[in-house]
Amino acid sequence: QVQLVESGGDSVQAGGSLRLSCVASTNDFEYKPMAWFRQAPGKQRERVGFVNPGGSTDYVGTVKGRFTVSRDNGKWTLHLQMNNLRPDDTGVYYCNTYEQTWPWGQGTRVTVSS
């Protein structure tokens, strides 16, 4: 069974930066569009950005220009660089395939204070 392990979450002040990582346990990673999702307190999980196997990316409007998704296929690792963080970026961040086909990991918590 595929395992996803997210890391890098922390508590930061507004305007700060964080880099999240997600390691997958399968080389299927190389062939999948991969995405970052977040679940804010009291809200449904939403996809914030994704990267295709070839490297093209797209983002939800609220993070465009601030977040960057990247991947290292050789290390089966997905990254999320988050800059200029805002309090409404607070939540638990998860990675998965774009279509959410793998079991969810434990996520990594990001807290942004004003």
C-alpha positions as CSV (number, residue, x, y, z in Angstrom):
1,Q,0.0,0.0,0.0
2,V,1.3,3.4,-0.9
3,Q,2.3,5.6,2.0
4,L,2.6,9.4,1.9
5,V,4.6,11.2,4.6
6,E,4.3,15.0,4.8
7,S,6.7,17.2,6.8
8,G,7.8,20.8,7.2
9,G,4.8,22.4,8.8
10,D,5.3,25.0,11.6
11,S,3.9,28.1,13.2
12,V,4.9,31.3,11.5
13,Q,3.9,34.9,11.4
14,A,2.1,36.5,8.5
15,G,4.6,37.3,5.7
16,G,6.8,34.3,6.5
17,S,7.7,31.3,4.4
18,L,7.7,27.6,4.8
19,R,8.7,24.6,2.6
20,L,6.7,21.5,2.9
21,S,7.8,18.0,1.7
22,C,6.0,14.8,0.9
23,V,7.7,11.5,0.3
24,A,5.9,8.7,-1.5
25,S,6.7,5.0,-1.1
26,T,6.3,4.1,-4.7
27,N,8.0,4.8,-8.0
28,D,4.5,5.3,-9.5
29,F,5.1,8.8,-8.1
30,E,7.1,9.6,-11.2
31,Y,4.1,9.1,-13.5
32,K,1.3,10.8,-11.5
33,P,0.1,14.3,-11.5
34,M,0.7,15.2,-7.8
35,A,-1.1,17.8,-5.7
36,W,-1.1,19.6,-2.4
37,F,-4.3,19.9,-0.5
38,R,-5.1,21.8,2.7
39,Q,-7.9,21.5,5.2
40,A,-8.5,24.7,7.1
41,P,-10.3,24.5,10.5
42,G,-14.0,23.8,10.0
43,K,-13.7,23.6,6.2
44,Q,-13.4,20.9,3.6
45,R,-10.1,19.9,2.2
46,E,-9.2,21.8,-1.0
47,R,-6.6,21.3,-3.6
48,V,-4.2,24.3,-3.6
49,G,-1.8,23.4,-6.4
50,F,-0.5,20.5,-8.5
51,V,2.4,19.5,-10.8
52,N,2.2,17.2,-13.7
53,P,4.9,14.6,-14.3
54,G,6.6,16.9,-16.8
55,G,6.7,19.8,-14.4
56,S,3.8,22.1,-15.5
57,T,1.9,23.5,-12.6
58,D,-1.3,25.2,-11.7
59,Y,-2.8,26.7,-8.5
60,V,-6.0,27.9,-6.9
61,G,-6.4,31.6,-7.2
62,T,-5.8,32.4,-3.5
63,V,-2.2,31.1,-3.5
64,K,-1.2,31.9,-7.1
65,G,2.0,33.9,-7.0
66,R,2.8,32.9,-3.5
67,F,3.0,29.1,-3.5
68,T,5.2,26.9,-5.8
69,V,4.7,23.1,-6.2
70,S,7.7,21.2,-7.4
71,R,8.7,17.5,-7.6
72,D,11.9,15.4,-7.4
73,N,11.0,12.3,-9.3
74,G,14.3,10.6,-8.4
75,K,13.4,10.9,-4.7
76,W,9.7,10.4,-5.1
77,T,9.3,13.7,-3.3
78,L,6.8,16.6,-3.7
79,H,7.5,20.1,-2.3
80,L,5.4,23.1,-1.6
81,Q,7.2,26.4,-1.2
82,M,4.9,28.9,0.5
83,N,5.9,32.5,0.6
84,N,4.1,35.6,2.0
85,L,2.0,33.4,4.2
86,R,-1.4,34.8,5.4
87,P,-3.5,33.7,8.4
88,D,-6.0,32.1,6.0
89,D,-3.3,29.7,4.9
90,T,-3.6,28.0,8.3
91,G,-4.5,24.4,8.1
92,V,-3.3,20.9,7.7
93,Y,-1.5,20.2,4.4
94,Y,-1.6,16.9,2.6
95,C,-0.2,15.6,-0.6
96,N,-1.8,13.0,-2.9
97,T,-2.3,12.3,-6.6
98,Y,-4.3,14.9,-8.4
99,E,-7.3,12.6,-8.4
100,Q,-6.8,11.7,-4.7
101,T,-6.3,8.0,-5.4
102,W,-3.8,7.1,-2.7
103,P,-4.4,6.7,1.0
104,W,-4.0,10.0,2.8
105,G,-1.0,10.6,5.0
106,Q,-1.1,12.3,8.4
107,G,-0.6,15.7,7.0
108,T,1.6,18.5,8.3
109,R,0.1,21.5,10.2
110,V,0.7,25.1,9.2
111,T,-0.3,27.9,11.5
112,V,0.0,31.5,10.4
113,S,-0.5,34.2,13.0
114,S,-1.2,37.8,12.3
